[in-house]
Amino acid sequence: MLINIKNSQQEISFTDAVKKGMGENKGLFIPPHLSAFNNLQYLLEMPFIQRSSHILQHLIGQEIPPDQINQMVEKAFNFNPVIKQVSQDIFCLELFHGPTLAFKDFGARFMAQCLSMINSDREITILTATSGDTGAAVAHAFYGLKNINAVILYPKGKVTPLQEKLFCTLGGNIHTFAVDGDFDDCQHMVKACFHDLEINHKLHLSSANSINIARLYAQICYYFEACAALQHNQLVISVPSGNFGNLTAGLMAKKLGAPVKKLIAATNINDTVPRFISEGQWQPKPTRKTASNAMDVSIPNNWPRIMYLLDNDHKKLQHIIQPGVKADHETYAAMKTMHKLGYTSEPHGAVAFACLQQHLNKHEIGVFLGTAHPAKFKPTVDSVLDISIPLPKELEAVKNKPILSIEMTKDIGELKQYLLQ
Ligand SMILES: *Cc1c(COP(=O)(O)O)cnc(C)c1O
């Protein structure tokens, strides 16, 4: 059972929350209570898939039979998180070994399995706008699923060429539209479709929203993997953050009993949250472009969940989550430091690594989340480290494939015509 943060009277089942995405008044769904596992050591000794099923069964409850959850997990997590040692006391939890080489594969794939399971017999259409990583993860997650079409809008020329190859070459039930406009135009078009009765009625629209609870639940699983791999009671986990879904999952893992001492909210100069933690004032500034562009967010949409989980208690927040901010020059320096240690990273992970170096005390072990494969940021990585990073097989396989996207103006009429034909 979940509640709406904006109205705790609105109780909702997990499956309804997955379908709806968001509650009344744009309130986010959250479990009102999280009880810690009492068989923690036993849990930590399980292999990743089995442990993840167990965690998700605990969170979802009776609503979905355990063996069904198990099947969904097996299909969603067809790749593993990998722990790599970077220095004597710092490790990277690599989350980028999925089909689109970013941690978003975990959440998107589990959400797709949930929606597919819920809507087994009628045809639905997932409609979403993307500026990059999310679109790729969503496209691959829904690719080939029965009775589901995915329609993905993105701003033409504003995603990197490799990024575009990753999600616009699939075909089948994945339909991509390159819109002559920016990300906001795409989002506006998506909203207009959801408000259009004809489209809604005919296509059974559903969103693959970034605040969907299924994504969050899936992400809790890999925090336990870090604890299982390192078995240390002084673990500090640094999370490169944008919308703070990842950190929310980390906090939930801690509440479920994962032996994590502290979390670090690591951001680039879009530092609304670190300033809030230090000073207690919520003062978003205009968003600025940085090298870690997936973290260029100044009003993070998951923050209300974090405050809810901490009982809106600022002291508790300061006790559990440490703030960290790195500018691009510090991020590049961190990439170079890691490279000298024999580890190649990219800007998002490097922000989190740099924050760990700053905060880690004696006797503590630090883990930062590797949220994307360094080859996804090849131009930056190559120029900062003066190397030529090879493309992994996932990118090599698509780099010469034709883009299948349909180009269109930001005119909603044109999109509507395509959708209804
Ligand atoms: C989305 C993303 C992030 C930020 O994650 P949030 O959950 O939004 O805080 C960090 N790194 C990469 C590579 C991402 O794609």
The ligand as an SDF file (V2000), in Angstrom:
LIG
                    3D

 15 15  0  0  0  0  0  0  0  0999 V2000
   19.6020   10.4190  -14.6900 C   0  0  0  0  0  0  0  0  0  0  0  0
   21.0580   10.4050  -14.4020 C   0  0  0  0  0  0  0  0  0  0  0  0
   21.5910   10.8680  -13.1690 C   0  0  0  0  0  0  0  0  0  0  0  0
   20.7320   11.5000  -12.0900 C   0  0  0  0  0  0  0  0  0  0  0  0
   19.9080   10.5850  -11.4480 O   0  0  0  0  0  0  0  0  0  0  0  0
   18.6650   11.0560  -10.5840 P   0  0  0  0  0  0  0  0  0  0  0  0
   18.0000    9.8320  -10.1200 O   0  0  0  0  0  0  0  0  0  0  0  0
   17.8100   11.8980  -11.4910 O   0  0  0  0  0  0  0  0  0  0  0  0
   19.2120   11.8750   -9.4480 O   0  0  0  0  0  0  0  0  0  0  0  0
   22.9580   10.7460  -12.9470 C   0  0  0  0  0  0  0  0  0  0  0  0
   23.7750   10.2330  -13.8940 N   0  0  0  0  0  0  0  0  0  0  0  0
   23.3110    9.8090  -15.0930 C   0  0  0  0  0  0  0  0  0  0  0  0
   24.2740    9.2870  -16.0880 C   0  0  0  0  0  0  0  0  0  0  0  0
   21.9430    9.8750  -15.3810 C   0  0  0  0  0  0  0  0  0  0  0  0
   21.4940    9.4610  -16.5840 O   0  0  0  0  0  0  0  0  0  0  0  0
  1  2  1  0
  2  3  1  0
  2 14  2  0
  3  4  1  0
  3 10  2  0
  4  5  1  0
  5  6  1  0
  6  7  2  0
  6  8  1  0
  6  9  1  0
 10 11  1  0
 11 12  2  0
 12 13  1  0
 12 14  1  0
 14 15  1  0
M  END
$$$$
